[in-house]
Amino acid sequence: MFDQQHPRPCGRPTKAGTPCKSQVYGRAFACKLHTTDLEKQLLDAYERGHRDGYAQGRQSAEVSAKLHSEHLERKVKTLEEQLDAQQRRFEDRGAQAVTVDGYGYRWGGPGRLEVGDRVLLPENYVSALRHGSGPFPGTVTALGTTYSGALSAIVSRLPDQRSEDAR
């Protein structure tokens, strides 16, 4: 009854005793004139259940999609870390290889650089446009680099900002 979507005659008896010829559409039992209060309540309950079920299904699908997305993000991150570990190099021609603000450089000066150290980098085409001519400062963001090409040498280590602030 509830799944019939095609129009059909009401068929309930009229005052004259003949079948009602009003067309009934959708989930109704009969035309508006012949539908009982109990049938109206039943239809309302069905519609409410249908809406609630649809909303719960939609919410469940959203939660499932979110969990699937988070799973894929974790998987991508794991694979990126594995690839990074395979490609990361920590030495370049006997010098320490580091990543400074996303770019690979080598450090041949005294001591080892650590993440967070400030360094002076050599001028390049992009830095000349952004910072003007001459060396420019940068921050070591990672030890080692995944860049496979030739690395530029870091000019010098900048004084530690924390030790200067303590003075």
Residue frames as a rotation matrix with the C-alpha (Angstrom) as fourth column:
MET 1
0.568 0.823 0.000 0.00
0.823 -0.568 0.000 0.00
0.000 0.000 -1.000 0.00
PHE 2
0.625 -0.315 -0.714 2.67
0.155 -0.846 0.510 2.53
-0.765 -0.429 -0.480 1.02
ASP 3
-0.438 -0.898 0.048 4.89
0.187 -0.038 0.982 1.89
-0.879 0.439 0.185 -1.96
GLN 4
0.017 0.507 0.862 2.22
0.979 0.165 -0.116 2.40
-0.201 0.846 -0.494 -4.62
GLN 5
-0.596 -0.346 -0.724 3.01
0.261 -0.937 0.233 5.66
-0.759 -0.050 0.649 -6.38
HIS 6
-0.913 0.289 0.287 0.70
0.257 -0.140 0.956 5.42
0.316 0.947 0.053 -9.40
PRO 7
-0.635 0.741 0.217 -2.75
-0.770 -0.587 -0.251 7.07
-0.059 -0.326 0.944 -9.24
ARG 8
-0.844 0.452 -0.288 -5.66
0.389 0.886 0.250 4.82
0.368 0.099 -0.924 -8.37
PRO 9
-0.085 0.883 0.463 -9.35
-0.222 -0.469 0.855 5.35
0.971 -0.030 0.235 -7.58
CYS 10
-0.502 -0.033 0.864 -10.34
-0.851 -0.157 -0.500 5.68
0.153 -0.987 0.051 -3.93
GLY 11
-0.583 0.305 -0.753 -12.99
-0.081 0.900 0.428 2.99
0.808 0.310 -0.500 -4.23
ARG 12
-0.933 0.288 -0.216 -14.61
0.269 0.160 -0.950 3.68
-0.239 -0.944 -0.227 -0.84
PRO 13
-0.230 0.928 0.294 -18.42
0.951 0.151 0.269 3.85
0.205 0.342 -0.917 -0.87
THR 14
-0.892 0.060 0.448 -19.98
-0.053 -0.998 0.029 7.28
0.449 0.002 0.893 -1.27
LYS 15
-0.673 0.715 0.188 -23.30
-0.448 -0.192 -0.873 8.42
-0.588 -0.672 0.450 0.29
ALA 16
0.144 0.735 -0.662 -24.98
-0.988 0.068 -0.139 7.17
-0.057 0.674 0.736 -2.86
GLY 17
0.580 0.066 0.812 -23.41
-0.298 0.945 0.135 3.75
-0.758 -0.320 0.568 -2.34
THR 18
0.949 -0.312 0.032 -21.22
0.132 0.304 -0.943 3.85
0.285 0.900 0.330 -5.47
PRO 19
0.318 -0.909 -0.271 -17.44
0.919 0.226 0.322 3.55
-0.232 -0.351 0.907 -5.32
CYS 20
0.654 -0.192 -0.732 -15.60
-0.060 -0.977 0.204 6.89
-0.754 -0.089 -0.651 -5.01
LYS 21
0.751 -0.343 0.564 -13.82
0.654 0.271 -0.706 7.76
0.090 0.900 0.428 -8.24
SER 22
0.868 -0.495 0.033 -11.43
-0.493 -0.852 0.176 10.37
-0.059 -0.169 -0.984 -6.75
GLN 23
0.543 -0.756 -0.367 -7.82
0.102 0.493 -0.864 9.63
0.834 0.432 0.345 -7.64
VAL 24
0.940 -0.328 0.094 -5.49
-0.107 -0.022 0.994 8.70
-0.324 -0.944 -0.056 -4.77
TYR 25
0.566 -0.821 -0.077 -1.78
-0.215 -0.057 -0.975 9.36
0.796 0.568 -0.208 -5.16
GLY 26
-0.266 -0.864 0.427 1.22
-0.671 -0.152 -0.726 8.25
0.692 -0.480 -0.539 -3.17
ARG 27
-0.898 -0.293 -0.328 0.88
0.015 0.726 -0.688 6.64
0.440 -0.623 -0.647 0.21
ALA 28
-0.523 0.759 0.387 -2.73
-0.847 -0.413 -0.335 7.54
-0.095 -0.504 0.859 1.02
PHE 29
-0.790 0.354 0.501 -5.30
0.186 0.916 -0.354 4.84
-0.585 -0.187 -0.789 1.84
ALA 30
0.060 0.884 0.464 -8.18
0.983 0.029 -0.183 6.77
-0.176 0.467 -0.866 0.33
CYS 31
-0.108 -0.018 0.994 -9.14
0.462 -0.886 0.034 10.26
0.880 0.463 0.104 -0.81
LYS 32
-0.895 -0.318 0.313 -9.16
-0.074 -0.587 -0.807 13.04
0.440 -0.745 0.502 1.82
LEU 33
-0.155 0.932 0.327 -12.91
-0.870 -0.286 0.403 12.76
0.469 -0.222 0.855 2.24
HIS 34
0.713 0.534 -0.455 -12.82
-0.363 0.835 0.413 9.03
0.600 -0.129 0.789 3.00
THR 35
-0.281 -0.871 -0.403 -9.58
0.116 0.386 -0.915 8.74
0.953 -0.303 -0.008 5.04
THR 36
0.735 0.547 -0.401 -10.28
0.413 0.110 0.904 7.92
0.539 -0.830 -0.145 8.70
ASP 37
0.730 -0.453 0.512 -8.50
-0.654 -0.681 0.329 9.57
0.200 -0.575 -0.793 11.66
LEU 38
0.625 -0.500 0.600 -6.73
-0.095 0.714 0.694 6.29
-0.775 -0.491 0.399 12.41
GLU 39
0.593 -0.393 0.703 -5.45
0.801 0.375 -0.466 6.09
-0.081 0.839 0.537 8.83
LYS 40
0.751 -0.319 0.578 -4.24
-0.082 -0.914 -0.398 9.71
0.655 0.252 -0.713 9.05
GLN 41
0.681 -0.502 0.533 -2.34
-0.664 -0.116 0.739 8.88
-0.309 -0.857 -0.412 12.26
LEU 42
0.596 -0.440 0.672 -0.89
0.381 0.891 0.246 5.79
-0.707 0.110 0.699 10.63
LEU 43
0.664 -0.330 0.671 0.27
0.637 -0.222 -0.739 7.82
0.393 0.917 0.063 7.60
ASP 44
0.754 -0.385 0.533 1.77
-0.495 -0.866 0.075 10.51
0.432 -0.321 -0.843 9.86
ALA 45
0.629 -0.515 0.582 3.62
-0.385 0.444 0.809 7.84
-0.675 -0.734 0.081 11.86
TYR 46
0.609 -0.392 0.690 4.86
0.706 0.665 -0.245 6.24
-0.363 0.636 0.681 8.65
GLU 47
0.713 -0.322 0.622 6.06
0.259 -0.704 -0.661 9.60
0.651 0.633 -0.419 7.27
ARG 48
0.724 -0.437 0.533 7.77
-0.688 -0.512 0.514 10.44
0.048 -0.739 -0.672 10.57
GLY 49
0.588 -0.488 0.646 9.47
0.019 0.806 0.592 7.04
-0.809 -0.336 0.483 10.64
HIS 50
0.672 -0.306 0.674 10.52
0.738 0.212 -0.640 7.45
0.053 0.928 0.369 7.03
ARG 51
0.730 -0.381 0.568 12.04
-0.193 -0.912 -0.362 10.91
0.655 0.155 -0.739 7.71
ASP 52
0.651 -0.480 0.589 13.77
-0.686 -0.039 0.726 9.74
-0.325 -0.877 -0.354 10.89
GLY 53
0.623 -0.401 0.672 15.14
0.375 0.907 0.193 6.64
-0.686 0.132 0.715 9.17
TYR 54
0.709 -0.355 0.609 16.42
0.548 -0.266 -0.793 8.73
0.444 0.896 0.005 6.27
ALA 55
0.697 -0.438 0.567 18.07
-0.556 -0.830 0.043 11.21
0.452 -0.345 -0.822 8.67
GLN 56
0.608 -0.473 0.638 19.69
-0.437 0.471 0.766 8.39
-0.663 -0.744 0.080 10.66
GLY 57
0.664 -0.348 0.662 20.90
0.657 0.694 -0.295 6.73
-0.357 0.631 0.689 7.47
ARG 58
0.724 -0.386 0.572 22.37
0.180 -0.695 -0.697 10.00
0.666 0.607 -0.433 6.25
GLN 59
0.648 -0.478 0.593 24.08
-0.760 -0.454 0.465 10.61
0.047 -0.752 -0.657 9.60
SER 60
0.632 -0.401 0.663 25.44
0.013 0.861 0.508 7.06
-0.775 -0.312 0.549 9.61
ALA 61
0.704 -0.358 0.614 26.79
0.702 0.214 -0.680 7.53
0.112 0.909 0.402 6.07
GLU 62
0.711 -0.444 0.545 28.48
-0.302 -0.893 -0.334 10.81
0.635 0.073 -0.769 7.06
VAL 63
0.593 -0.495 0.635 30.14
-0.674 0.127 0.728 9.17
-0.441 -0.860 -0.258 10.08
SER 64
0.641 -0.328 0.694 31.23
0.419 0.907 0.041 6.23
-0.643 0.265 0.719 7.93
ALA 65
0.747 -0.353 0.563 32.63
0.471 -0.317 -0.823 8.54
0.469 0.880 -0.071 5.24
LYS 66
0.683 -0.498 0.534 34.49
-0.649 -0.750 0.131 10.58
0.335 -0.436 -0.835 7.86
LEU 67
0.564 -0.466 0.682 36.01
-0.357 0.607 0.710 7.44
-0.744 -0.644 0.176 9.40
HIS 68
0.679 -0.289 0.675 37.00
0.672 0.613 -0.415 6.16
-0.294 0.735 0.611 5.95
SER 69
0.770 -0.375 0.517 38.56
0.058 -0.765 -0.642 9.52
0.636 0.524 -0.567 5.08
GLU 70
0.609 -0.551 0.570 40.53
-0.787 -0.329 0.523 9.59
-0.101 -0.767 -0.634 8.37
HIS 71
0.611 -0.361 0.705 41.70
0.127 0.923 0.362 6.01
-0.781 -0.131 0.610 7.72
LEU 72
0.707 -0.331 0.625 42.92
0.685 0.099 -0.722 6.96
0.177 0.939 0.296 4.23
GLU 73
0.743 -0.447 0.498 44.66
-0.394 -0.894 -0.215 10.07
0.541 -0.036 -0.840 5.59
ARG 74
0.565 -0.542 0.622 46.49
-0.592 0.259 0.763 7.96
-0.575 -0.799 -0.175 8.19
LYS 75
0.624 -0.300 0.721 47.44
0.514 0.853 -0.090 5.44
-0.588 0.427 0.687 5.50
VAL 76
0.774 -0.335 0.538 48.76
0.346 -0.488 -0.801 8.20
0.531 0.806 -0.262 3.20
LYS 77
0.682 -0.525 0.509 50.75
-0.708 -0.650 0.277 9.69
0.186 -0.549 -0.815 6.09
THR 78
0.555 -0.462 0.692 52.25
-0.192 0.738 0.647 6.29
-0.809 -0.492 0.321 6.93
LEU 79
0.641 -0.292 0.710 53.20
0.739 0.484 -0.468 5.69
-0.207 0.825 0.526 3.29
GLU 80
0.791 -0.368 0.488 54.69
-0.073 -0.850 -0.522 9.20
0.607 0.378 -0.699 3.03
GLU 81
0.616 -0.569 0.545 56.75
-0.735 -0.165 0.658 8.53
-0.285 -0.805 -0.520 6.16
GLN 82
0.552 -0.399 0.733 57.96
0.284 0.916 0.284 5.21
-0.784 0.051 0.618 4.73
LEU 83
0.703 -0.264 0.660 58.90
0.656 -0.118 -0.745 6.85
0.275 0.957 0.090 1.43
ASP 84
0.788 -0.405 0.463 60.58
-0.459 -0.888 0.004 9.72
0.409 -0.216 -0.886 3.29
ALA 85
0.596 -0.565 0.570 62.59
-0.441 0.363 0.821 7.25
-0.671 -0.741 -0.032 5.39
GLN 86
0.556 -0.371 0.744 63.75
0.661 0.740 -0.126 5.46
-0.504 0.561 0.657 2.23
GLN 87
0.540 -0.269 0.798 64.74
0.667 -0.442 -0.600 8.66
0.514 0.856 -0.060 0.42
ARG 88
0.975 -0.128 0.183 66.02
-0.206 -0.831 0.517 10.83
0.085 -0.542 -0.836 3.29
ARG 89
0.299 -0.940 -0.163 69.75
0.674 0.328 -0.662 11.38
0.675 0.088 0.732 3.35
PHE 90
0.921 0.030 -0.388 71.61
0.353 -0.483 0.801 12.87
-0.163 -0.875 -0.456 6.29
GLU 91
0.029 -0.968 -0.251 75.04
0.244 -0.237 0.940 13.33
-0.969 -0.088 0.229 4.68
ASP 92
0.960 0.134 0.247 76.13
0.269 -0.190 -0.944 15.09
-0.080 0.973 -0.218 1.50
ARG 93
0.465 -0.864 0.194 79.81
0.183 -0.120 -0.976 14.96
0.866 0.489 0.102 0.49
GLY 94
-0.373 -0.668 -0.644 80.87
0.714 0.236 -0.659 14.57
0.592 -0.706 0.389 4.11
ALA 95
-0.917 0.114 0.382 78.69
-0.278 -0.869 -0.408 17.43
0.286 -0.481 0.829 5.37
GLN 96
-0.683 0.730 0.004 75.43
0.365 0.345 -0.865 17.35
-0.633 -0.589 -0.502 7.35
ALA 97
-0.774 0.544 0.324 72.32
0.226 -0.242 0.944 17.52
0.592 0.803 0.064 5.14
VAL 98
-0.683 0.593 -0.427 69.38
0.403 -0.182 -0.897 19.47
-0.609 -0.785 -0.115 6.60
THR 99
-0.151 0.720 0.677 66.05
0.876 -0.220 0.429 20.88
0.458 0.658 -0.598 5.46
VAL 100
-0.792 -0.098 -0.603 65.67
0.389 -0.842 -0.374 24.62
-0.471 -0.531 0.705 5.93
ASP 101
-0.305 0.782 -0.544 62.16
-0.481 -0.619 -0.621 26.01
-0.822 0.072 0.565 5.42
GLY 102
0.662 0.694 0.284 61.34
-0.198 0.527 -0.826 23.13
-0.723 0.490 0.487 3.06
TYR 103
0.814 -0.430 -0.390 64.56
-0.433 -0.001 -0.902 23.17
0.387 0.903 -0.187 1.00
GLY 104
0.830 -0.537 -0.152 67.65
0.554 0.757 0.346 20.94
-0.071 -0.372 0.926 1.25
TYR 105
0.653 -0.718 0.240 71.04
-0.601 -0.685 -0.412 22.42
0.461 0.125 -0.879 2.23
ARG 106
0.505 -0.552 -0.664 74.34
0.623 0.765 -0.163 21.08
0.598 -0.331 0.730 3.56
TRP 107
0.893 -0.210 0.398 76.19
-0.421 -0.701 0.576 22.24
0.158 -0.682 -0.714 6.62
GLY 108
0.481 -0.805 -0.347 79.96
0.481 0.574 -0.663 21.84
0.733 0.152 0.663 6.77
GLY 109
0.129 -0.410 0.903 80.60
-0.522 -0.803 -0.290 24.23
0.843 -0.434 -0.317 9.65
PRO 110
-0.847 -0.528 0.063 81.52
-0.302 0.381 -0.874 23.45
0.437 -0.759 -0.482 13.25
GLY 111
-0.700 0.569 0.432 79.12
-0.353 0.250 -0.902 21.32
-0.621 -0.784 0.025 15.28
ARG 112
-0.774 0.557 0.302 75.86
0.623 0.588 0.516 19.78
0.110 0.587 -0.802 14.17
LEU 113
-0.744 0.618 0.256 72.71
-0.550 -0.783 0.290 21.70
0.380 0.075 0.922 13.37
GLU 114
-0.815 0.580 -0.016 69.48
0.452 0.618 -0.643 20.87
-0.363 -0.531 -0.766 15.19
VAL 115
-0.154 0.856 0.493 65.84
0.820 -0.168 0.547 21.51
0.551 0.489 -0.676 14.30
GLY 116
0.775 0.516 -0.365 65.02
0.630 -0.672 0.388 25.12
-0.046 -0.531 -0.846 15.17
ASP 117
-0.149 -0.894 -0.422 68.57
0.650 -0.410 0.640 26.50
-0.745 -0.179 0.643 14.60
ARG 118
0.861 0.344 -0.375 68.69
0.007 -0.744 -0.668 29.76
-0.509 0.572 -0.643 12.65
VAL 119
-0.066 -0.885 0.461 71.09
0.723 0.276 0.633 29.84
-0.687 0.375 0.622 9.69
LEU 120
0.132 -0.005 -0.991 72.21
-0.511 -0.857 -0.063 32.24
-0.849 0.515 -0.115 6.97
LEU 121
0.352 0.139 0.925 71.51
0.547 0.772 -0.324 30.89
-0.760 0.620 0.196 3.48
PRO 122
-0.736 -0.677 -0.017 73.18
0.355 -0.407 0.842 31.82
-0.577 0.613 0.539 0.18
GLU 123
-0.172 0.645 -0.745 71.38
-0.615 -0.661 -0.430 34.07
-0.770 0.384 0.510 -2.26
ASN 124
-0.659 0.061 0.750 69.47
0.569 0.693 0.443 32.38
-0.492 0.719 -0.491 -5.06
TYR 125
-0.822 0.324 0.468 67.13
0.287 -0.473 0.833 33.57
0.491 0.819 0.296 -7.78
VAL 126
0.168 0.978 -0.127 63.98
0.595 0.002 0.804 33.39
0.786 -0.211 -0.581 -5.65
SER 127
0.214 -0.125 -0.969 65.59
0.941 -0.240 0.238 34.84
-0.262 -0.963 0.066 -2.51
ALA 128
-0.845 -0.534 0.005 66.86
0.506 -0.798 0.326 37.81
-0.170 0.278 0.945 -4.53
LEU 129
-0.482 0.755 0.444 63.25
0.173 -0.415 0.893 38.55
0.859 0.508 0.069 -5.52
ARG 130
0.457 0.761 -0.460 61.82
0.557 0.157 0.815 37.99
0.693 -0.629 -0.352 -2.02
HIS 131
0.660 -0.251 -0.708 64.56
0.692 -0.165 0.703 39.26
-0.293 -0.954 0.065 0.30
GLY 132
0.850 -0.459 -0.257 66.79
-0.513 -0.831 -0.214 41.38
-0.115 0.314 -0.942 -1.92
SER 133
0.476 -0.739 -0.477 70.38
-0.215 0.428 -0.878 40.60
0.853 0.520 0.045 -2.85
GLY 134
-0.410 -0.760 0.504 72.72
-0.770 -0.008 -0.638 38.81
0.489 -0.650 -0.582 -0.46
PRO 135
-0.826 0.043 -0.562 72.35
0.244 0.926 -0.287 35.98
0.508 -0.375 -0.776 2.06
PHE 136
-0.099 0.869 0.484 69.06
-0.691 -0.410 0.595 35.59
0.716 -0.276 0.641 3.92
PRO 137
-0.683 -0.186 0.707 68.04
-0.708 0.405 -0.578 33.90
-0.179 -0.895 -0.408 7.21
GLY 138
0.039 0.707 -0.706 66.23
-0.534 0.612 0.583 30.58
0.844 0.354 0.402 7.53
THR 139
0.036 0.063 0.997 65.29
-0.962 0.273 0.018 28.01
-0.271 -0.960 0.070 10.17
VAL 140
-0.865 -0.335 -0.374 66.26
-0.412 0.900 0.146 24.33
0.287 0.280 -0.916 10.17
THR 141
0.044 0.982 0.183 62.95
-0.996 0.029 0.084 22.46
0.077 -0.186 0.980 9.96
ALA 142
0.959 0.232 0.160 64.22
-0.248 0.965 0.086 18.87
-0.134 -0.122 0.983 9.66
LEU 143
-0.040 -0.977 0.211 67.42
-0.602 0.192 0.775 16.88
-0.797 -0.096 -0.596 9.88
GLY 144
-0.587 -0.216 0.780 68.33
0.437 0.726 0.531 15.32
-0.681 0.652 -0.332 6.56
THR 145
-0.246 0.514 -0.822 66.66
-0.741 -0.646 -0.183 15.99
-0.625 0.564 0.540 3.23
THR 146
0.227 0.384 0.895 64.75
0.330 0.834 -0.441 14.03
-0.916 0.396 0.062 0.60
TYR 147
0.781 -0.017 -0.625 66.03
-0.522 -0.567 -0.637 16.29
-0.343 0.823 -0.452 -2.19
SER 148
0.687 -0.482 0.543 68.19
0.488 0.860 0.146 14.17
-0.538 0.165 0.827 -4.49
GLY 149
0.748 -0.402 0.528 69.98
0.368 -0.411 -0.834 16.96
0.552 0.818 -0.160 -6.37
ALA 150
-0.346 -0.938 -0.007 73.04
0.644 -0.232 -0.729 19.01
0.683 -0.257 0.684 -5.49
LEU 151
0.598 0.534 -0.598 72.71
0.799 -0.341 0.495 20.88
0.060 -0.774 -0.630 -2.20
SER 152
0.330 -0.447 0.832 73.81
-0.016 -0.883 -0.468 24.47
0.944 0.141 -0.298 -1.61
ALA 153
-0.378 -0.563 -0.735 76.02
0.763 0.261 -0.592 25.10
0.525 -0.784 0.331 1.38
ILE 154
0.776 0.571 -0.267 74.74
0.606 -0.559 0.566 27.07
0.174 -0.601 -0.780 4.37
VAL 155
0.339 -0.654 0.676 76.76
-0.027 -0.725 -0.688 30.29
0.940 0.215 -0.263 4.79
SER 156
-0.786 -0.594 0.173 76.80
-0.180 -0.048 -0.983 30.35
0.592 -0.803 -0.069 8.60
ARG 157
-0.148 0.691 -0.708 74.90
0.899 0.392 0.195 29.59
0.412 -0.607 -0.679 11.76
LEU 158
0.011 0.224 0.975 73.12
-0.130 -0.966 0.223 32.63
0.991 -0.129 0.019 13.25
PRO 159
-0.900 -0.335 0.280 73.47
-0.293 -0.010 -0.956 33.34
0.323 -0.942 -0.090 16.98
ASP 160
-0.526 0.707 -0.473 70.91
0.759 0.641 0.113 31.57
0.383 -0.300 -0.874 19.11
GLN 161
-0.178 0.561 0.808 68.01
-0.060 -0.826 0.560 33.97
0.982 0.051 0.181 19.73
ARG 162
0.752 0.514 -0.413 67.32
0.322 0.260 0.910 32.50
0.575 -0.817 0.030 23.17
SER 163
0.092 -0.788 -0.609 70.85
0.995 0.047 0.089 33.16
-0.041 -0.614 0.788 24.45
GLU 164
-0.709 -0.315 0.630 70.68
0.419 -0.908 0.017 36.75
0.567 0.276 0.776 23.16
ASP 165
0.216 0.882 0.419 67.34
-0.050 -0.419 0.907 37.29
0.975 -0.217 -0.046 24.92
ALA 166
0.636 -0.009 -0.772 68.83
0.708 0.404 0.579 36.06
0.307 -0.915 0.263 28.19
ARG 167
-0.436 -0.900 0.005 71.49
0.844 -0.410 -0.345 38.80
0.313 -0.147 0.938 28.12
